[in-house]
Amino acid sequence: MVLYKPIRNILQERKQNIQNLESTVEKCNADAEASEVSYNKGLDEARQKGLEQKNALIKEAETHERTLISELNQKAMKEMEQIKQRIQNDVGKAKMKLAEEIEPFAQAIGQKILGRALA
């Protein structure tokens, strides 16, 4: 019986060690699962935040684009008005010049048709 008791003690210690190791493993597994859940939650939050930032940037870009297009349209309209004004001025000057030249042209044509000088 003397040998039996030390072996029982050793077996009891082993059993206790195994139980401690099992509880440590279970605790580590639980910690790993909690870490994974926390990681996934953080990842989802980061994705959501990134999506919100992306949408905000897209909205800002669209607003900026509309502003630029509006400014460009206004500038183009102003330039078109200036061009129209210049064309009208040029047409007016051309009409005045032609009006001044009509009499001499009419005289020249009349002379050629009649074959003599007009009075």
Biopython code that builds the backbone (N, CA, C, O; Angstrom):
import numpy as np
from Bio.PDB.StructureBuilder import StructureBuilder

atoms = [
    (1, "MET", "N", (0.788, -1.191, 0.000)),
    (1, "MET", "CA", (0.000, 0.000, 0.000)),
    (1, "MET", "C", (0.835, 1.263, 0.000)),
    (1, "MET", "O", (0.364, 2.340, -0.364)),
    (2, "VAL", "N", (2.037, 1.121, 0.399)),
    (2, "VAL", "CA", (2.916, 2.275, 0.465)),
    (2, "VAL", "C", (3.181, 2.792, -0.959)),
    (2, "VAL", "O", (3.197, 4.006, -1.167)),
    (3, "LEU", "N", (3.379, 1.941, -1.900)),
    (3, "LEU", "CA", (3.640, 2.369, -3.264)),
    (3, "LEU", "C", (2.360, 2.870, -3.940)),
    (3, "LEU", "O", (2.407, 3.721, -4.829)),
    (4, "TYR", "N", (1.264, 2.350, -3.523)),
    (4, "TYR", "CA", (0.009, 2.709, -4.137)),
    (4, "TYR", "C", (-0.349, 4.170, -3.897)),
    (4, "TYR", "O", (-0.850, 4.843, -4.798)),
    (5, "LYS", "N", (-0.098, 4.661, -2.697)),
    (5, "LYS", "CA", (-0.442, 6.037, -2.348)),
    (5, "LYS", "C", (0.361, 7.052, -3.169)),
    (5, "LYS", "O", (-0.240, 8.005, -3.665)),
    (6, "PRO", "N", (1.669, 6.909, -3.343)),
    (6, "PRO", "CA", (2.385, 7.882, -4.170)),
    (6, "PRO", "C", (1.914, 7.851, -5.623)),
    (6, "PRO", "O", (1.863, 8.893, -6.275)),
    (7, "ILE", "N", (1.580, 6.699, -6.123)),
    (7, "ILE", "CA", (1.094, 6.624, -7.499)),
    (7, "ILE", "C", (-0.255, 7.328, -7.604)),
    (7, "ILE", "O", (-0.523, 8.030, -8.580)),
    (8, "ARG", "N", (-1.099, 7.137, -6.595)),
    (8, "ARG", "CA", (-2.390, 7.830, -6.579)),
    (8, "ARG", "C", (-2.179, 9.339, -6.558)),
    (8, "ARG", "O", (-2.896, 10.078, -7.232)),
    (9, "ASN", "N", (-1.210, 9.790, -5.797)),
    (9, "ASN", "CA", (-0.918, 11.229, -5.731)),
    (9, "ASN", "C", (-0.445, 11.750, -7.091)),
    (9, "ASN", "O", (-0.856, 12.821, -7.539)),
    (10, "ILE", "N", (0.415, 10.978, -7.728)),
    (10, "ILE", "CA", (0.922, 11.377, -9.047)),
    (10, "ILE", "C", (-0.233, 11.417, -10.049)),
    (10, "ILE", "O", (-0.349, 12.361, -10.831)),
    (11, "LEU", "N", (-1.075, 10.405, -10.023)),
    (11, "LEU", "CA", (-2.226, 10.370, -10.914)),
    (11, "LEU", "C", (-3.173, 11.539, -10.634)),
    (11, "LEU", "O", (-3.718, 12.154, -11.550)),
    (12, "GLN", "N", (-3.351, 11.825, -9.354)),
    (12, "GLN", "CA", (-4.208, 12.946, -8.968)),
    (12, "GLN", "C", (-3.614, 14.276, -9.483)),
    (12, "GLN", "O", (-4.340, 15.146, -9.964)),
    (13, "GLU", "N", (-2.295, 14.408, -9.373)),
    (13, "GLU", "CA", (-1.633, 15.626, -9.863)),
    (13, "GLU", "C", (-1.768, 15.742, -11.383)),
    (13, "GLU", "O", (-2.028, 16.822, -11.912)),
    (14, "ARG", "N", (-1.589, 14.622, -12.073)),
    (14, "ARG", "CA", (-1.737, 14.621, -13.525)),
    (14, "ARG", "C", (-3.160, 15.008, -13.917)),
    (14, "ARG", "O", (-3.383, 15.818, -14.818)),
    (15, "LYS", "N", (-4.099, 14.412, -13.221)),
    (15, "LYS", "CA", (-5.508, 14.723, -13.492)),
    (15, "LYS", "C", (-5.764, 16.216, -13.285)),
    (15, "LYS", "O", (-6.444, 16.854, -14.090)),
    (16, "GLN", "N", (-5.213, 16.768, -12.200)),
    (16, "GLN", "CA", (-5.373, 18.192, -11.915)),
    (16, "GLN", "C", (-4.698, 19.042, -13.002)),
    (16, "GLN", "O", (-5.256, 20.050, -13.438)),
    (17, "ASN", "N", (-3.504, 18.636, -13.436)),
    (17, "ASN", "CA", (-2.797, 19.354, -14.505)),
    (17, "ASN", "C", (-3.593, 19.327, -15.807)),
    (17, "ASN", "O", (-3.713, 20.335, -16.503)),
    (18, "ILE", "N", (-4.130, 18.155, -16.118)),
    (18, "ILE", "CA", (-4.916, 18.016, -17.350)),
    (18, "ILE", "C", (-6.155, 18.900, -17.268)),
    (18, "ILE", "O", (-6.501, 19.570, -18.241)),
    (19, "GLN", "N", (-6.827, 18.910, -16.114)),
    (19, "GLN", "CA", (-8.000, 19.762, -15.948)),
    (19, "GLN", "C", (-7.623, 21.248, -16.070)),
    (19, "GLN", "O", (-8.359, 22.034, -16.666)),
    (20, "ASN", "N", (-6.482, 21.616, -15.504)),
    (20, "ASN", "CA", (-6.015, 23.004, -15.616)),
    (20, "ASN", "C", (-5.717, 23.360, -17.077)),
    (20, "ASN", "O", (-6.068, 24.437, -17.558)),
    (21, "LEU", "N", (-5.051, 22.412, -17.771)),
    (21, "LEU", "CA", (-4.762, 22.644, -19.175)),
    (21, "LEU", "C", (-6.047, 22.745, -20.009)),
    (21, "LEU", "O", (-6.152, 23.595, -20.893)),
    (22, "GLU", "N", (-7.007, 21.886, -19.725)),
    (22, "GLU", "CA", (-8.280, 21.926, -20.442)),
    (22, "GLU", "C", (-9.007, 23.247, -20.198)),
    (22, "GLU", "O", (-9.559, 23.840, -21.125)),
    (23, "SER", "N", (-9.002, 23.697, -18.958)),
    (23, "SER", "CA", (-9.664, 24.976, -18.676)),
    (23, "SER", "C", (-8.913, 26.137, -19.340)),
    (23, "SER", "O", (-9.527, 27.103, -19.794)),
    (24, "THR", "N", (-7.577, 26.032, -19.392)),
    (24, "THR", "CA", (-6.782, 27.068, -20.071)),
    (24, "THR", "C", (-7.089, 27.073, -21.563)),
    (24, "THR", "O", (-7.233, 28.134, -22.171)),
    (25, "VAL", "N", (-7.188, 25.871, -22.156)),
    (25, "VAL", "CA", (-7.516, 25.750, -23.573)),
    (25, "VAL", "C", (-8.911, 26.327, -23.836)),
    (25, "VAL", "O", (-9.103, 27.070, -24.799)),
    (26, "GLU", "N", (-9.871, 25.990, -22.993)),
    (26, "GLU", "CA", (-11.236, 26.506, -23.156)),
    (26, "GLU", "C", (-11.245, 28.032, -23.039)),
    (26, "GLU", "O", (-11.931, 28.716, -23.799)),
    (27, "LYS", "N", (-10.481, 28.553, -22.086)),
    (27, "LYS", "CA", (-10.401, 29.998, -21.910)),
    (27, "LYS", "C", (-9.769, 30.652, -23.131)),
    (27, "LYS", "O", (-10.232, 31.696, -23.591)),
    (28, "CYS", "N", (-8.701, 30.032, -23.661)),
    (28, "CYS", "CA", (-8.046, 30.560, -24.852)),
    (28, "CYS", "C", (-8.984, 30.527, -26.061)),
    (28, "CYS", "O", (-9.031, 31.469, -26.851)),
    (29, "ASN", "N", (-9.726, 29.430, -26.189)),
    (29, "ASN", "CA", (-10.706, 29.324, -27.278)),
    (29, "ASN", "C", (-11.773, 30.410, -27.149)),
    (29, "ASN", "O", (-12.144, 31.050, -28.133)),
    (30, "ALA", "N", (-12.256, 30.608, -25.935)),
    (30, "ALA", "CA", (-13.267, 31.643, -25.714)),
    (30, "ALA", "C", (-12.689, 33.027, -26.023)),
    (30, "ALA", "O", (-13.352, 33.863, -26.637)),
    (31, "ASP", "N", (-11.456, 33.254, -25.593)),
    (31, "ASP", "CA", (-10.796, 34.542, -25.887)),
    (31, "ASP", "C", (-10.615, 34.716, -27.397)),
    (31, "ASP", "O", (-10.811, 35.809, -27.928)),
    (32, "ALA", "N", (-10.238, 33.629, -28.086)),
    (32, "ALA", "CA", (-10.049, 33.693, -29.533)),
    (32, "ALA", "C", (-11.371, 34.008, -30.228)),
    (32, "ALA", "O", (-11.413, 34.826, -31.147)),
    (33, "GLU", "N", (-12.449, 33.360, -29.789)),
    (33, "GLU", "CA", (-13.761, 33.631, -30.379)),
    (33, "GLU", "C", (-14.176, 35.075, -30.110)),
    (33, "GLU", "O", (-14.709, 35.743, -30.996)),
    (34, "ALA", "N", (-13.937, 35.553, -28.904)),
    (34, "ALA", "CA", (-14.273, 36.942, -28.573)),
    (34, "ALA", "C", (-13.436, 37.902, -29.415)),
    (34, "ALA", "O", (-13.931, 38.927, -29.884)),
    (35, "SER", "N", (-12.172, 37.558, -29.598)),
    (35, "SER", "CA", (-11.307, 38.402, -30.421)),
    (35, "SER", "C", (-11.780, 38.410, -31.870)),
    (35, "SER", "O", (-11.777, 39.452, -32.526)),
    (36, "GLU", "N", (-12.188, 37.243, -32.364)),
    (36, "GLU", "CA", (-12.685, 37.161, -33.741)),
    (36, "GLU", "C", (-13.963, 37.977, -33.909)),
    (36, "GLU", "O", (-14.128, 38.688, -34.900)),
    (37, "VAL", "N", (-14.858, 37.871, -32.942)),
    (37, "VAL", "CA", (-16.102, 38.651, -33.001)),
    (37, "VAL", "C", (-15.775, 40.144, -32.968)),
    (37, "VAL", "O", (-16.334, 40.931, -33.732)),
    (38, "SER", "N", (-14.872, 40.512, -32.082)),
    (38, "SER", "CA", (-14.470, 41.920, -31.979)),
    (38, "SER", "C", (-13.812, 42.387, -33.269)),
    (38, "SER", "O", (-14.081, 43.492, -33.740)),
    (39, "TYR", "N", (-12.952, 41.550, -33.841)),
    (39, "TYR", "CA", (-12.283, 41.878, -35.099)),
    (39, "TYR", "C", (-13.306, 42.065, -36.211)),
    (39, "TYR", "O", (-13.251, 43.046, -36.952)),
    (40, "ASN", "N", (-14.248, 41.112, -36.328)),
    (40, "ASN", "CA", (-15.275, 41.206, -37.367)),
    (40, "ASN", "C", (-16.150, 42.441, -37.176)),
    (40, "ASN", "O", (-16.527, 43.100, -38.146)),
    (41, "LYS", "N", (-16.468, 42.748, -35.929)),
    (41, "LYS", "CA", (-17.268, 43.939, -35.642)),
    (41, "LYS", "C", (-16.493, 45.193, -36.059)),
    (41, "LYS", "O", (-17.043, 46.090, -36.697)),
    (42, "GLY", "N", (-15.218, 45.241, -35.693)),
    (42, "GLY", "CA", (-14.386, 46.379, -36.078)),
    (42, "GLY", "C", (-14.246, 46.490, -37.587)),
    (42, "GLY", "O", (-14.267, 47.589, -38.141)),
    (43, "LEU", "N", (-14.102, 45.348, -38.249)),
    (43, "LEU", "CA", (-13.999, 45.327, -39.704)),
    (43, "LEU", "C", (-15.287, 45.832, -40.350)),
    (43, "LEU", "O", (-15.246, 46.614, -41.300)),
    (44, "ASP", "N", (-16.430, 45.383, -39.831)),
    (44, "ASP", "CA", (-17.714, 45.854, -40.355)),
    (44, "ASP", "C", (-17.874, 47.359, -40.141)),
    (44, "ASP", "O", (-18.338, 48.072, -41.030)),
    (45, "GLU", "N", (-17.489, 47.834, -38.963)),
    (45, "GLU", "CA", (-17.576, 49.268, -38.678)),
    (45, "GLU", "C", (-16.660, 50.057, -39.611)),
    (45, "GLU", "O", (-17.038, 51.116, -40.112)),
    (46, "ALA", "N", (-15.455, 49.536, -39.840)),
    (46, "ALA", "CA", (-14.511, 50.207, -40.737)),
    (46, "ALA", "C", (-15.054, 50.229, -42.166)),
    (46, "ALA", "O", (-14.926, 51.236, -42.862)),
    (47, "ARG", "N", (-15.656, 49.129, -42.601)),
    (47, "ARG", "CA", (-16.257, 49.090, -43.938)),
    (47, "ARG", "C", (-17.385, 50.113, -44.053)),
    (47, "ARG", "O", (-17.490, 50.840, -45.041)),
    (48, "GLN", "N", (-18.223, 50.151, -43.021)),
    (48, "GLN", "CA", (-19.344, 51.093, -43.031)),
    (48, "GLN", "C", (-18.834, 52.531, -43.058)),
    (48, "GLN", "O", (-19.345, 53.368, -43.802)),
    (49, "LYS", "N", (-17.829, 52.805, -42.246)),
    (49, "LYS", "CA", (-17.253, 54.151, -42.211)),
    (49, "LYS", "C", (-16.630, 54.498, -43.565)),
    (49, "LYS", "O", (-16.799, 55.608, -44.070)),
    (50, "GLY", "N", (-15.914, 53.543, -44.138)),
    (50, "GLY", "CA", (-15.310, 53.762, -45.456)),
    (50, "GLY", "C", (-16.365, 54.018, -46.519)),
    (50, "GLY", "O", (-16.190, 54.888, -47.372)),
    (51, "LEU", "N", (-17.458, 53.268, -46.473)),
    (51, "LEU", "CA", (-18.551, 53.452, -47.418)),
    (51, "LEU", "C", (-19.186, 54.833, -47.246)),
    (51, "LEU", "O", (-19.495, 55.507, -48.228)),
    (52, "GLU", "N", (-19.375, 55.242, -46.005)),
    (52, "GLU", "CA", (-19.941, 56.565, -45.740)),
    (52, "GLU", "C", (-19.008, 57.664, -46.253)),
    (52, "GLU", "O", (-19.461, 58.640, -46.852)),
    (53, "GLN", "N", (-17.705, 57.500, -46.013)),
    (53, "GLN", "CA", (-16.739, 58.485, -46.497)),
    (53, "GLN", "C", (-16.725, 58.516, -48.028)),
    (53, "GLN", "O", (-16.661, 59.585, -48.634)),
    (54, "LYS", "N", (-16.786, 57.344, -48.641)),
    (54, "LYS", "CA", (-16.809, 57.260, -50.103)),
    (54, "LYS", "C", (-18.029, 57.983, -50.646)),
    (54, "LYS", "O", (-17.923, 58.770, -51.587)),
    (55, "ASN", "N", (-19.209, 57.713, -50.043)),
    (55, "ASN", "CA", (-20.433, 58.365, -50.499)),
    (55, "ASN", "C", (-20.366, 59.876, -50.292)),
    (55, "ASN", "O", (-20.836, 60.642, -51.132)),
    (56, "ALA", "N", (-19.780, 60.302, -49.172)),
    (56, "ALA", "CA", (-19.638, 61.740, -48.916)),
    (56, "ALA", "C", (-18.723, 62.378, -49.956)),
    (56, "ALA", "O", (-19.005, 63.470, -50.447)),
    (57, "LEU", "N", (-17.628, 61.697, -50.291)),
    (57, "LEU", "CA", (-16.708, 62.219, -51.298)),
    (57, "LEU", "C", (-17.364, 62.267, -52.676)),
    (57, "LEU", "O", (-17.161, 63.216, -53.434)),
    (58, "ILE", "N", (-18.140, 61.253, -52.992)),
    (58, "ILE", "CA", (-18.841, 61.234, -54.275)),
    (58, "ILE", "C", (-19.826, 62.392, -54.340)),
    (58, "ILE", "O", (-19.920, 63.085, -55.353)),
    (59, "LYS", "N", (-20.560, 62.593, -53.250)),
    (59, "LYS", "CA", (-21.536, 63.690, -53.207)),
    (59, "LYS", "C", (-20.822, 65.035, -53.342)),
    (59, "LYS", "O", (-21.280, 65.913, -54.073)),
    (60, "GLU", "N", (-19.711, 65.194, -52.642)),
    (60, "GLU", "CA", (-18.932, 66.430, -52.723)),
    (60, "GLU", "C", (-18.408, 66.645, -54.141)),
    (60, "GLU", "O", (-18.430, 67.763, -54.655)),
    (61, "ALA", "N", (-17.941, 65.573, -54.764)),
    (61, "ALA", "CA", (-17.420, 65.664, -56.132)),
    (61, "ALA", "C", (-18.536, 66.034, -57.107)),
    (61, "ALA", "O", (-18.330, 66.838, -58.016)),
    (62, "GLU", "N", (-19.719, 65.446, -56.916)),
    (62, "GLU", "CA", (-20.849, 65.773, -57.792)),
    (62, "GLU", "C", (-21.239, 67.239, -57.640)),
    (62, "GLU", "O", (-21.534, 67.909, -58.629)),
    (63, "THR", "N", (-21.242, 67.736, -56.415)),
    (63, "THR", "CA", (-21.556, 69.140, -56.174)),
    (63, "THR", "C", (-20.515, 70.034, -56.835)),
    (63, "THR", "O", (-20.852, 71.025, -57.484)),
    (64, "HIS", "N", (-19.256, 69.676, -56.663)),
    (64, "HIS", "CA", (-18.170, 70.449, -57.273)),
    (64, "HIS", "C", (-18.291, 70.406, -58.798)),
    (64, "HIS", "O", (-18.088, 71.418, -59.470)),
    (65, "GLU", "N", (-18.619, 69.249, -59.331)),
    (65, "GLU", "CA", (-18.775, 69.094, -60.777)),
    (65, "GLU", "C", (-19.905, 69.993, -61.285)),
    (65, "GLU", "O", (-19.750, 70.685, -62.291)),
    (66, "ARG", "N", (-21.047, 69.977, -60.581)),
    (66, "ARG", "CA", (-22.169, 70.830, -60.987)),
    (66, "ARG", "C", (-21.774, 72.303, -60.956)),
    (66, "ARG", "O", (-22.138, 73.071, -61.846)),
    (67, "THR", "N", (-21.022, 72.689, -59.920)),
    (67, "THR", "CA", (-20.577, 74.077, -59.805)),
    (67, "THR", "C", (-19.673, 74.447, -60.972)),
    (67, "THR", "O", (-19.831, 75.502, -61.585)),
    (68, "LEU", "N", (-18.718, 73.560, -61.272)),
    (68, "LEU", "CA", (-17.806, 73.823, -62.390)),
    (68, "LEU", "C", (-18.552, 73.908, -63.717)),
    (68, "LEU", "O", (-18.288, 74.793, -64.530)),
    (69, "ILE", "N", (-19.473, 72.994, -63.927)),
    (69, "ILE", "CA", (-20.231, 72.996, -65.170)),
    (69, "ILE", "C", (-21.052, 74.278, -65.274)),
    (69, "ILE", "O", (-21.130, 74.887, -66.341)),
    (70, "SER", "N", (-21.656, 74.679, -64.178)),
    (70, "SER", "CA", (-22.439, 75.917, -64.172)),
    (70, "SER", "C", (-21.554, 77.120, -64.497)),
    (70, "SER", "O", (-21.927, 77.975, -65.300)),
    (71, "GLU", "N", (-20.388, 77.176, -63.869)),
    (71, "GLU", "CA", (-19.453, 78.276, -64.133)),
    (71, "GLU", "C", (-19.006, 78.275, -65.587)),
    (71, "GLU", "O", (-18.943, 79.326, -66.225)),
    (72, "LEU", "N", (-18.694, 77.085, -66.112)),
    (72, "LEU", "CA", (-18.268, 76.985, -67.504)),
    (72, "LEU", "C", (-19.389, 77.384, -68.455)),
    (72, "LEU", "O", (-19.148, 78.046, -69.465)),
    (73, "ASN", "N", (-20.626, 76.976, -68.127)),
    (73, "ASN", "CA", (-21.762, 77.363, -68.963)),
    (73, "ASN", "C", (-21.949, 78.873, -68.960)),
    (73, "ASN", "O", (-22.193, 79.475, -70.006)),
    (74, "GLN", "N", (-21.835, 79.482, -67.789)),
    (74, "GLN", "CA", (-21.973, 80.930, -67.699)),
    (74, "GLN", "C", (-20.873, 81.627, -68.499)),
    (74, "GLN", "O", (-21.129, 82.603, -69.204)),
    (75, "LYS", "N", (-19.661, 81.123, -68.381)),
    (75, "LYS", "CA", (-18.537, 81.706, -69.118)),
    (75, "LYS", "C", (-18.756, 81.555, -70.623)),
    (75, "LYS", "O", (-18.513, 82.486, -71.391)),
    (76, "ALA", "N", (-19.219, 80.371, -71.036)),
    (76, "ALA", "CA", (-19.466, 80.127, -72.458)),
    (76, "ALA", "C", (-20.582, 81.042, -72.971)),
    (76, "ALA", "O", (-20.487, 81.582, -74.073)),
    (77, "MET", "N", (-21.630, 81.212, -72.175)),
    (77, "MET", "CA", (-22.727, 82.093, -72.586)),
    (77, "MET", "C", (-22.248, 83.534, -72.713)),
    (77, "MET", "O", (-22.639, 84.241, -73.642)),
    (78, "LYS", "N", (-21.409, 83.967, -71.791)),
    (78, "LYS", "CA", (-20.868, 85.321, -71.836)),
    (78, "LYS", "C", (-20.013, 85.504, -73.084)),
    (78, "LYS", "O", (-20.117, 86.521, -73.769)),
    (79, "GLU", "N", (-19.167, 84.515, -73.377)),
    (79, "GLU", "CA", (-18.329, 84.584, -74.575)),
    (79, "GLU", "C", (-19.182, 84.577, -75.839)),
    (79, "GLU", "O", (-18.876, 85.284, -76.799)),
    (80, "MET", "N", (-20.259, 83.774, -75.842)),
    (80, "MET", "CA", (-21.165, 83.739, -76.992)),
    (80, "MET", "C", (-21.808, 85.106, -77.202)),
    (80, "MET", "O", (-21.919, 85.572, -78.336)),
    (81, "GLU", "N", (-22.228, 85.745, -76.124)),
    (81, "GLU", "CA", (-22.814, 87.079, -76.232)),
    (81, "GLU", "C", (-21.807, 88.072, -76.791)),
    (81, "GLU", "O", (-22.143, 88.904, -77.633)),
    (82, "GLN", "N", (-20.562, 87.976, -76.314)),
    (82, "GLN", "CA", (-19.519, 88.871, -76.813)),
    (82, "GLN", "C", (-19.272, 88.630, -78.309)),
    (82, "GLN", "O", (-19.112, 89.578, -79.078)),
    (83, "ILE", "N", (-19.244, 87.369, -78.707)),
    (83, "ILE", "CA", (-19.035, 87.025, -80.118)),
    (83, "ILE", "C", (-20.207, 87.534, -80.959)),
    (83, "ILE", "O", (-20.006, 88.093, -82.037)),
    (84, "LYS", "N", (-21.440, 87.336, -80.458)),
    (84, "LYS", "CA", (-22.613, 87.834, -81.179)),
    (84, "LYS", "C", (-22.539, 89.346, -81.336)),
    (84, "LYS", "O", (-22.843, 89.882, -82.402)),
    (85, "GLN", "N", (-22.138, 90.027, -80.276)),
    (85, "GLN", "CA", (-22.021, 91.479, -80.321)),
    (85, "GLN", "C", (-20.985, 91.912, -81.349)),
    (85, "GLN", "O", (-21.219, 92.843, -82.119)),
    (86, "ARG", "N", (-19.831, 91.232, -81.361)),
    (86, "ARG", "CA", (-18.794, 91.545, -82.342)),
    (86, "ARG", "C", (-19.287, 91.303, -83.768)),
    (86, "ARG", "O", (-19.018, 92.097, -84.670)),
    (87, "ILE", "N", (-20.007, 90.206, -83.960)),
    (87, "ILE", "CA", (-20.541, 89.895, -85.290)),
    (87, "ILE", "C", (-21.540, 90.974, -85.714)),
    (87, "ILE", "O", (-21.517, 91.432, -86.856)),
    (88, "GLN", "N", (-22.410, 91.374, -84.793)),
    (88, "GLN", "CA", (-23.376, 92.424, -85.114)),
    (88, "GLN", "C", (-22.664, 93.728, -85.460)),
    (88, "GLN", "O", (-23.051, 94.424, -86.398)),
    (89, "ASN", "N", (-21.629, 94.050, -84.700)),
    (89, "ASN", "CA", (-20.846, 95.257, -84.994)),
    (89, "ASN", "C", (-20.192, 95.154, -86.369)),
    (89, "ASN", "O", (-20.221, 96.105, -87.151)),
    (90, "ASP", "N", (-19.599, 93.987, -86.659)),
    (90, "ASP", "CA", (-18.949, 93.787, -87.954)),
    (90, "ASP", "C", (-19.962, 93.871, -89.095)),
    (90, "ASP", "O", (-19.687, 94.461, -90.140)),
    (91, "VAL", "N", (-21.143, 93.271, -88.881)),
    (91, "VAL", "CA", (-22.196, 93.322, -89.905)),
    (91, "VAL", "C", (-22.633, 94.767, -90.114)),
    (91, "VAL", "O", (-22.812, 95.202, -91.252)),
    (92, "GLY", "N", (-22.803, 95.507, -89.034)),
    (92, "GLY", "CA", (-23.195, 96.916, -89.147)),
    (92, "GLY", "C", (-22.150, 97.727, -89.905)),
    (92, "GLY", "O", (-22.490, 98.544, -90.761)),
    (93, "LYS", "N", (-20.867, 97.497, -89.585)),
    (93, "LYS", "CA", (-19.788, 98.208, -90.288)),
    (93, "LYS", "C", (-19.763, 97.829, -91.761)),
    (93, "LYS", "O", (-19.580, 98.685, -92.627)),
    (94, "ALA", "N", (-19.950, 96.537, -92.044)),
    (94, "ALA", "CA", (-19.948, 96.079, -93.436)),
    (94, "ALA", "C", (-21.115, 96.696, -94.202)),
    (94, "ALA", "O", (-20.950, 97.094, -95.355)),
    (95, "LYS", "N", (-22.287, 96.781, -93.581)),
    (95, "LYS", "CA", (-23.446, 97.396, -94.238)),
    (95, "LYS", "C", (-23.172, 98.864, -94.532)),
    (95, "LYS", "O", (-23.495, 99.366, -95.609)),
    (96, "MET", "N", (-22.565, 99.551, -93.552)),
    (96, "MET", "CA", (-22.257, 100.971, -93.752)),
    (96, "MET", "C", (-21.253, 101.144, -94.887)),
    (96, "MET", "O", (-21.396, 102.043, -95.716)),
    (97, "LYS", "N", (-20.251, 100.293, -94.921)),
    (97, "LYS", "CA", (-19.228, 100.391, -95.970)),
    (97, "LYS", "C", (-19.831, 100.093, -97.332)),
    (97, "LYS", "O", (-19.547, 100.780, -98.313)),
    (98, "LEU", "N", (-20.675, 99.049, -97.384)),
    (98, "LEU", "CA", (-21.334, 98.717, -98.640)),
    (98, "LEU", "C", (-22.292, 99.822, -99.067)),
    (98, "LEU", "O", (-22.411, 100.124, -100.255)),
    (99, "ALA", "N", (-22.967, 100.419, -98.103)),
    (99, "ALA", "CA", (-23.877, 101.521, -98.428)),
    (99, "ALA", "C", (-23.095, 102.684, -99.033)),
    (99, "ALA", "O", (-23.587, 103.357, -99.938)),
    (100, "GLU", "N", (-21.897, 102.920, -98.546)),
    (100, "GLU", "CA", (-21.048, 103.983, -99.090)),
    (100, "GLU", "C", (-20.563, 103.640, -100.495)),
    (100, "GLU", "O", (-20.357, 104.530, -101.320)),
    (101, "GLU", "N", (-20.382, 102.347, -100.766)),
    (101, "GLU", "CA", (-19.843, 101.920, -102.058)),
    (101, "GLU", "C", (-20.923, 101.645, -103.101)),
    (101, "GLU", "O", (-20.605, 101.427, -104.270)),
    (102, "ILE", "N", (-22.197, 101.652, -102.697)),
    (102, "ILE", "CA", (-23.282, 101.330, -103.626)),
    (102, "ILE", "C", (-23.341, 102.339, -104.777)),
    (102, "ILE", "O", (-23.465, 101.965, -105.943)),
    (103, "GLU", "N", (-23.253, 103.588, -104.435)),
    (103, "GLU", "CA", (-23.355, 104.632, -105.478)),
    (103, "GLU", "C", (-22.252, 104.495, -106.527)),
    (103, "GLU", "O", (-22.551, 104.490, -107.722)),
    (104, "PRO", "N", (-20.977, 104.383, -106.114)),
    (104, "PRO", "CA", (-19.952, 104.215, -107.148)),
    (104, "PRO", "C", (-20.132, 102.929, -107.954)),
    (104, "PRO", "O", (-19.899, 102.929, -109.162)),
    (105, "PHE", "N", (-20.544, 101.830, -107.307)),
    (105, "PHE", "CA", (-20.780, 100.570, -108.032)),
    (105, "PHE", "C", (-21.936, 100.736, -109.018)),
    (105, "PHE", "O", (-21.864, 100.288, -110.163)),
    (106, "ALA", "N", (-22.987, 101.378, -108.558)),
    (106, "ALA", "CA", (-24.148, 101.590, -109.435)),
    (106, "ALA", "C", (-23.742, 102.433, -110.647)),
    (106, "ALA", "O", (-24.165, 102.164, -111.771)),
    (107, "GLN", "N", (-22.930, 103.439, -110.405)),
    (107, "GLN", "CA", (-22.443, 104.295, -111.512)),
    (107, "GLN", "C", (-21.633, 103.457, -112.501)),
    (107, "GLN", "O", (-21.815, 103.554, -113.714)),
    (108, "ALA", "N", (-20.721, 102.621, -111.947)),
    (108, "ALA", "CA", (-19.870, 101.807, -112.810)),
    (108, "ALA", "C", (-20.693, 100.809, -113.609)),
    (108, "ALA", "O", (-20.440, 100.617, -114.798)),
    (109, "ILE", "N", (-21.655, 100.181, -112.989)),
    (109, "ILE", "CA", (-22.498, 99.192, -113.667)),
    (109, "ILE", "C", (-23.339, 99.888, -114.741)),
    (109, "ILE", "O", (-23.483, 99.400, -115.861)),
    (110, "GLY", "N", (-23.881, 101.029, -114.364)),
    (110, "GLY", "CA", (-24.694, 101.787, -115.333)),
    (110, "GLY", "C", (-23.870, 102.197, -116.541)),
    (110, "GLY", "O", (-24.362, 102.129, -117.667)),
    (111, "GLN", "N", (-22.647, 102.615, -116.338)),
    (111, "GLN", "CA", (-21.771, 103.013, -117.443)),
    (111, "GLN", "C", (-21.472, 101.821, -118.343)),
    (111, "GLN", "O", (-21.452, 101.951, -119.567)),
    (112, "LYS", "N", (-21.242, 100.665, -117.739)),
    (112, "LYS", "CA", (-20.935, 99.479, -118.544)),
    (112, "LYS", "C", (-22.156, 99.022, -119.326)),
    (112, "LYS", "O", (-22.048, 98.610, -120.481)),
    (113, "ILE", "N", (-23.315, 99.097, -118.689)),
    (113, "ILE", "CA", (-24.520, 98.643, -119.383)),
    (113, "ILE", "C", (-24.878, 99.615, -120.516)),
    (113, "ILE", "O", (-25.170, 99.186, -121.632)),
    (114, "LEU", "N", (-24.855, 100.904, -120.230)),
    (114, "LEU", "CA", (-25.243, 101.897, -121.219)),
    (114, "LEU", "C", (-24.101, 102.242, -122.184)),
    (114, "LEU", "O", (-24.335, 102.728, -123.291)),
    (115, "GLY", "N", (-22.930, 101.994, -121.768)),
    (115, "GLY", "CA", (-21.770, 102.272, -122.596)),
    (115, "GLY", "C", (-21.419, 103.761, -122.636)),
    (115, "GLY", "O", (-20.697, 104.192, -123.535)),
    (116, "ARG", "N", (-21.890, 104.516, -121.727)),
    (116, "ARG", "CA", (-21.582, 105.941, -121.650)),
    (116, "ARG", "C", (-21.580, 106.392, -120.200)),
    (116, "ARG", "O", (-22.006, 105.648, -119.316)),
    (117, "ALA", "N", (-21.109, 107.590, -119.953)),
    (117, "ALA", "CA", (-21.041, 108.136, -118.595)),
    (117, "ALA", "C", (-22.417, 108.586, -118.152)),
    (117, "ALA", "O", (-23.180, 109.139, -118.945)),
    (118, "LEU", "N", (-22.740, 108.349, -116.884)),
    (118, "LEU", "CA", (-24.020, 108.767, -116.319)),
    (118, "LEU", "C", (-23.874, 110.134, -115.685)),
    (118, "LEU", "O", (-22.818, 110.487, -115.160)),
    (119, "ALA", "N", (-24.924, 110.875, -115.742)),
    (119, "ALA", "CA", (-24.871, 112.216, -115.181)),
    (119, "ALA", "C", (-25.236, 112.270, -113.750)),
    (119, "ALA", "O", (-25.232, 113.345, -113.152)),
]
sb = StructureBuilder()
sb.init_structure("model")
sb.init_model(0)
sb.init_chain("A")
sb.init_seg("    ")
for serial, (resi, resn, name, xyz) in enumerate(atoms, 1):
    if name == "N":
        sb.init_residue(resn, " ", resi, " ")
    sb.init_atom(name, np.array(xyz, "f"), 0.0, 1.0, " ", f" {name:<3s}", serial, name[0])
structure = sb.get_structure()
